[in-house]
Amino acid sequence: MLLVTQMWYPASKASEVGKTYFEAIKKFPDDKTISKPIVRTAIRATKDGFHNITVSIIKPGKVKEILDIAHGRLLMFGAIEGFKYETYVAFDLGEALPFVGLEAPPE
């Protein structure tokens, strides 16, 4: 399972978002027993500002714990005008194949 988080914000708020990010990871640090980052933060400029994405592998049985950390961090951005986010749990291919009656090929 993967935790995917996307964030959008105006370019004029980039400095404020950056400062809040460092405060958030200090207050809600990564926990290697819960997840493993795959993409810590990928950032791209858009016509509307910036778009960030993070992706982490969730350790078995740790969905609630990783969501608690993620939402704790994201709520810290709430006062930043124009900041939007989306977070969701996704299945990797091997986990999703049984939903359609298939098995993952042997590695």
Backbone torsions as a table, in degrees:
resi	resn	phi	psi	omega
1	MET	NA	148.6	-178.0
2	LEU	-124.7	144.0	169.4
3	LEU	-103.8	123.4	179.6
4	VAL	-116.3	128.4	177.4
5	THR	-126.7	131.5	176.2
6	GLN	-122.5	142.3	179.8
7	MET	-133.6	141.5	177.0
8	TRP	-129.0	139.8	178.4
9	TYR	-160.0	154.8	179.7
10	PRO	-67.7	149.9	178.5
11	ALA	-58.6	-32.7	-179.2
12	SER	-66.9	-13.3	-179.4
13	LYS	-107.5	6.9	-175.0
14	ALA	-58.8	-43.3	-179.4
15	SER	-63.9	-43.3	179.0
16	GLU	-64.3	-41.0	177.3
17	VAL	-63.4	-43.7	179.5
18	GLY	-60.1	-45.7	178.8
19	LYS	-63.4	-43.0	180.0
20	THR	-65.2	-36.9	178.3
21	TYR	-57.5	-48.1	-178.7
22	PHE	-66.5	-35.1	174.6
23	GLU	-65.6	-41.4	-177.4
24	ALA	-65.9	-42.4	-179.1
25	ILE	-73.9	-21.5	174.2
26	LYS	-73.8	-43.1	-179.0
27	LYS	-73.4	-36.0	-179.1
28	PHE	-125.8	75.8	-174.8
29	PRO	-69.3	158.5	173.5
30	ASP	-59.7	146.1	176.3
31	ASP	-126.9	109.2	-175.9
32	LYS	-66.1	-13.2	176.0
33	THR	-82.7	-10.4	-177.4
34	ILE	-107.3	-41.4	-176.3
35	SER	-154.2	165.9	176.5
36	LYS	-130.7	116.9	179.6
37	PRO	-63.3	135.4	172.7
38	ILE	-101.0	-49.8	175.1
39	VAL	-122.6	103.7	-177.4
40	ARG	-62.4	-52.0	173.1
41	THR	-160.9	121.3	172.2
42	ALA	-110.5	130.0	-175.0
43	ILE	-122.7	136.9	174.2
44	ARG	-137.1	147.6	176.2
45	ALA	-85.9	140.2	176.3
46	THR	-127.4	174.5	178.4
47	LYS	-66.1	-17.3	-178.8
48	ASP	-103.4	-1.7	-177.3
49	GLY	138.1	-128.7	-178.8
50	PHE	-121.8	151.6	177.0
51	HIS	-130.3	122.2	177.8
52	ASN	-112.6	150.3	174.0
53	ILE	-139.8	139.0	173.3
54	THR	-128.1	147.3	178.7
55	VAL	-138.5	131.3	177.8
56	SER	-133.9	146.5	171.5
57	ILE	-81.3	130.8	178.8
58	ILE	-92.8	128.5	177.2
59	LYS	-68.7	150.5	-178.2
60	PRO	-53.6	132.7	177.0
61	GLY	75.9	12.3	-173.9
62	LYS	-116.5	21.2	-177.6
63	VAL	-62.3	-49.5	-179.0
64	LYS	-58.4	-44.2	-177.6
65	GLU	-63.1	-42.9	-178.8
66	ILE	-70.8	-35.1	177.1
67	LEU	-66.9	-36.4	176.0
68	ASP	-60.7	-44.6	178.7
69	ILE	-65.0	-48.9	-177.3
70	ALA	-60.1	-47.4	-178.0
71	HIS	-70.5	-33.7	174.2
72	GLY	-59.1	-43.9	177.6
73	ARG	-64.3	-49.7	-173.0
74	LEU	-65.4	-32.5	178.9
75	LEU	-65.7	-22.5	177.9
76	MET	-68.2	-19.6	179.7
77	PHE	-88.0	-3.1	-171.2
78	GLY	-56.9	-29.7	-177.7
79	ALA	-84.1	-4.8	-178.0
80	ILE	-83.3	116.0	-177.7
81	GLU	-60.6	129.8	177.4
82	GLY	86.4	-2.3	180.0
83	PHE	-79.4	130.0	177.4
84	LYS	-132.4	151.2	176.8
85	TYR	-148.0	163.2	176.5
86	GLU	-145.3	134.9	176.6
87	THR	-136.2	141.0	-179.4
88	TYR	-156.3	159.7	176.2
89	VAL	-98.2	131.2	178.8
90	ALA	-124.0	153.6	177.0
91	PHE	-94.8	140.0	172.6
92	ASP	-76.3	171.2	-173.0
93	LEU	-56.5	-46.8	-179.0
94	GLY	-60.1	-36.3	179.1
95	GLU	-75.6	-30.8	-174.6
96	ALA	-84.4	-28.3	-176.0
97	LEU	-55.3	-41.5	178.9
98	PRO	-60.0	-23.0	178.4
99	PHE	-64.5	-26.0	179.9
100	VAL	-110.2	18.9	174.8
101	GLY	78.1	20.7	180.0
102	LEU	-116.3	161.0	175.1
103	GLU	-113.3	149.5	176.9
104	ALA	-68.7	140.2	177.5
105	PRO	-66.3	152.7	178.9
106	PRO	-62.7	146.9	-178.6
107	GLU	-80.0	NA	NA
